[in-house]
Amino acid sequence: MNDRIGLSEQPPEGDAVQRLRWLREEVVPILEHARAHPELLLTSDQLRRNLSDHIRSIVFRHQ
């Protein structure tokens, strides 16, 4: 799997069959990969720090 895992956009709310397919094809494999490789996951503190750093970099860029 790639280092960066992303999901495609969810189908429109009205299309239940498409949403189930999206969950099965996109979400489930990522969750299974996460369970198999927990060492690749971030802690909540790491995630918060990364997001804060990213937001700061955007704010400073646009000042």
Rosetta constraint file for C-alpha pairs under 8 A:
AtomPair CA 1 CA 5 HARMONIC 7.62 0.50
AtomPair CA 5 CA 30 HARMONIC 7.57 0.50
AtomPair CA 7 CA 26 HARMONIC 6.27 0.50
AtomPair CA 7 CA 27 HARMONIC 7.31 0.50
AtomPair CA 8 CA 26 HARMONIC 7.53 0.50
AtomPair CA 10 CA 19 HARMONIC 6.78 0.50
AtomPair CA 10 CA 22 HARMONIC 6.86 0.50
AtomPair CA 11 CA 15 HARMONIC 6.81 0.50
AtomPair CA 11 CA 18 HARMONIC 6.05 0.50
AtomPair CA 11 CA 19 HARMONIC 5.68 0.50
AtomPair CA 11 CA 22 HARMONIC 7.37 0.50
AtomPair CA 12 CA 19 HARMONIC 7.71 0.50
AtomPair CA 13 CA 19 HARMONIC 7.53 0.50
AtomPair CA 15 CA 19 HARMONIC 6.34 0.50
AtomPair CA 16 CA 20 HARMONIC 6.20 0.50
AtomPair CA 17 CA 21 HARMONIC 6.22 0.50
AtomPair CA 18 CA 22 HARMONIC 6.05 0.50
AtomPair CA 19 CA 23 HARMONIC 6.17 0.50
AtomPair CA 20 CA 24 HARMONIC 6.13 0.50
AtomPair CA 21 CA 25 HARMONIC 5.89 0.50
AtomPair CA 22 CA 26 HARMONIC 5.45 0.50
AtomPair CA 22 CA 27 HARMONIC 7.00 0.50
AtomPair CA 23 CA 27 HARMONIC 4.84 0.50
AtomPair CA 23 CA 28 HARMONIC 6.19 0.50
AtomPair CA 24 CA 28 HARMONIC 5.37 0.50
AtomPair CA 24 CA 29 HARMONIC 7.56 0.50
AtomPair CA 25 CA 29 HARMONIC 6.74 0.50
AtomPair CA 26 CA 30 HARMONIC 6.76 0.50
AtomPair CA 27 CA 31 HARMONIC 6.30 0.50
AtomPair CA 28 CA 32 HARMONIC 6.10 0.50
AtomPair CA 29 CA 33 HARMONIC 6.07 0.50
AtomPair CA 30 CA 34 HARMONIC 6.15 0.50
AtomPair CA 31 CA 35 HARMONIC 6.19 0.50
AtomPair CA 32 CA 36 HARMONIC 6.19 0.50
AtomPair CA 33 CA 37 HARMONIC 6.08 0.50
AtomPair CA 34 CA 38 HARMONIC 5.48 0.50
AtomPair CA 34 CA 40 HARMONIC 7.28 0.50
AtomPair CA 34 CA 41 HARMONIC 6.91 0.50
AtomPair CA 37 CA 41 HARMONIC 7.67 0.50
AtomPair CA 42 CA 46 HARMONIC 5.73 0.50
AtomPair CA 42 CA 47 HARMONIC 5.97 0.50
AtomPair CA 43 CA 47 HARMONIC 6.19 0.50
AtomPair CA 44 CA 48 HARMONIC 6.04 0.50
AtomPair CA 45 CA 49 HARMONIC 6.08 0.50
AtomPair CA 46 CA 50 HARMONIC 6.07 0.50
AtomPair CA 47 CA 51 HARMONIC 6.11 0.50
AtomPair CA 48 CA 52 HARMONIC 6.06 0.50
AtomPair CA 49 CA 53 HARMONIC 6.08 0.50
AtomPair CA 50 CA 54 HARMONIC 6.10 0.50
AtomPair CA 51 CA 55 HARMONIC 6.08 0.50
AtomPair CA 52 CA 56 HARMONIC 6.06 0.50
AtomPair CA 53 CA 57 HARMONIC 6.18 0.50
AtomPair CA 54 CA 58 HARMONIC 6.40 0.50
AtomPair CA 55 CA 59 HARMONIC 6.20 0.50
AtomPair CA 56 CA 60 HARMONIC 6.08 0.50
AtomPair CA 57 CA 61 HARMONIC 6.07 0.50
AtomPair CA 58 CA 62 HARMONIC 6.42 0.50
AtomPair CA 59 CA 63 HARMONIC 6.47 0.50
